[in-house]
């Protein structure tokens, strides 16, 4: 079961992929996020289509759902929900929202632990790392 994880940010989309068994998530890449939702959906739908043609295919998409620690919405909750809904209508695989609380902080801490001390270099990798954390959480807790 191959799954795509997405960290939907204001400026970038962090992408992560699971292995073919659906057990392990890895950061994949970062793409600049288009300003409007329809263009973002078209971009990601194209990526999903390409992944579906691979030998391992793609069975699901998981998008980080931004929430505050108390569970309330952030400024990115509504745009992320709109993106997830539009993407779900545009692709043939299930699209799921997954709680992403503290994923960016954890991603930054992981990069530092791996020896990446320079903030500018970490900034270029943090979104894909956060997507991997979101995806791994989904993989670990699916029924």
N, C-alpha and C positions, 0 to 999 in steps of 0.2 A: 504494500500500500504506500504509494508515493504521495506526499502532501507538500503543498507550498505554503509557507508562512510569510505574512506581510506585516511589516510595521509601517503603518500609514502616517507619515509625518507631514508637517507643514511644507517642508522643502524637498524632502526625499522619501522614497519608498525603499525600505530595507527588505530584502528578500532572503528567505532561507528555504532549504529543501531537506526533506527527510531522505533517508536511504530507502532502497527498494522494499525493505521489510517493514518500514514504518516505525522503526524503533529509535532511530537516532537523527536528530536535527543538526544541520550545519549551516553556518552563514553562507550565503551564495553571492549576492551582489547588491549594489545600491544603484538605483536609477533616480534621476531628478523627477520630482513630481510635477506634472503639468498643473497649471493654475486651476483649471475647471474640472469638475467631476467627470463629465462625459469623456474628455480626453484622457483622464487617468484611467477610467474604465476600459477604454479602447486599447490603451497601452498594455495594461495588465491582461486583458482578454487575449491579446496577441501572444503574450508570453505564455499564458496557460495553453493556448492552442498549440504552440510549439512544443511545450512539455508533454502534451497528450500524444504527440506523434512519436516521441521517444519510445524505445523498447519497454521501459518500465512504466510508461504512461503517467497519469496523474489522477488520483481519485478524490482529492478534496483540497480546499483552500481554507486557511485559517488566518483571520485578520485580528490584530491586536485591538482590543476594545478599551479605549482610555477611560479610566475612572479615577477619582480621588481616593485616598486611603479610606475615607468614610463611605465610599460607594457612590457618592454623588457625581454628576457629570462634570467634565472639564470642557474647555473651549473647543476641543477636538472630538468630543463624543458624537455630536450630531453630524458633523461632516464625515466622520468615519462610518457611522451607521448608514448614511446616505450612499456612500461609496460601496459598502458591503451589499446593500440592497440592489443597487444598480448592477454591480458585478454579478450577483447571483442570478439576475434576470438575463445577463448577457452570455453566461457560460453554462456548460452542461454538467459541471461538477458541483457538489454541495459547497456552499460558502458559509463558514461558521465564525462567529465572533468569540474571541477568547480574552478573558481578563488579562490586561497587560500591566497592572499596577507594579511599579518599581522595576520594570524590565530594563529601562534605559540606565538606571542606576546600577543594576546588576551587570549589565553589559559593560559599562565603563569600568566597574571594579574588576571584571574578568580580564579586560584588556590591560589594565594596570598590572594585575597579577602575572600576566604573560610577559611583562617587561616593557610594555608600550607606555612610556612616560610622557611623551610629547602630546599635548592636548590636540594640536592640529591634526596629527596623524590618527589619533584615536577617533576624532570627530568624523573622519572619512570612513571609518569602519563600524561605528557604534550602531547604526541603524540596522545593518545586516546581522550584527551580533544580537541585538534586541529581538529581531525577527526570529532568530534561532531559539532564543529563550522562550518566546511566546509559543512557537511551534513545539518545542520539547515539552512544555507544560501541557499542551493539548495532547500530545502523544502519550504522556505519562498518565493522564487522567481520563482518557476515553474508555468507554465501557466495552 
